[in-house]
Amino acid sequence: MSESVQQQIFEHLFTTKAVGKGTGLGLAITRQIVVEKHQGAIEVNSVLGEGTEFVISLPAKALTSS
């Protein structure tokens, strides 16, 4: 995927699909769950024309506030 698309993929309502074919919520919701709810991370590795890989990391132990 292009660099400009990579910069926007986790934005609410962003989609590369035609009008009426996608809501643009999938990766925004995924980011919210992984990063905000579970204090994890999502890494995007992409080579234009070859493919894209998403690496999701979650903490092994729940983080607690003191």
Secondary structure, DSSP 8 states (H G I E B T S, - for coil): --HHHHTTTTSTT--SS-TTS--S-HHHHHHIIIIIIT--EEEEEEETTTEEEEEEE--SS-----
